Amino acid sequence: MFFYFLIDNFLLILYIYIYIYIYIYIYTCTCSILKKKVKNKAHVETSICEAYIIKEISTFISYYFEPHLRTRINRVPRHDDGGEVPSSENLSIFSNPG
């Protein structure tokens, strides 16, 4: 009976530890992204708040722009060269009989 009690407590503690670790990881990633945007080293907190507010405002406002304007929401993918990709045809190297 005592053995089951230990296993239950261990699983509960493990679950809590993993839960806390995930949130700490998310927090540290977010902070590191914001710390990279610091411009004024004398007022770090103000600079971080300003970067966060600018990001939120630009995301919010970009929903109200025309669809053809490039914003954070509808930006072109990173490796897009603008070429046409025929999706229905096979590659020419596979069309040879044999």
Beta strands, then each sheet from edge to edge (+ up, - down):
end
